[in-house]
Amino acid sequence: MSEPIQRRVSIPVNVGGIAIGGSAPVVVQSMTNTDTADIDSTVNQVKQLADTGSELVRITVNTMEAAAAVPHIRERLDALGCPVPLIGDFHFNGHKLLAAHPACAEALAKYRINPGNVGRGRSVTSSSRP
């Protein structure tokens, strides 16, 4: 018989009313594979994921069109009675997308910077001089 998994100690955070970490139960999180700018497809997939047990759903926010679509996705999900928290998965340009689309920021329960992109690309504060 295997031994119970030992969870590392962490500080709990609240994401759209869902506790993550600390002594909270493990949370099921999924991510869509739709183009977030395609509102209909993204709403349908988020709803399907939530209906099958996903407690949090990540969506890619990588373009201005995707950022503009996020508030409409949240509105449509709310109208369908699907309150699942949305997490925006950002890449290099999240700061620009959120500044240009404040309604996107308001519609998301949390922002996630894709760790594969951290430290890559040109830094916003870097100089082009040698």
Disulfide bonds with the S-S distance in Angstrom:
none
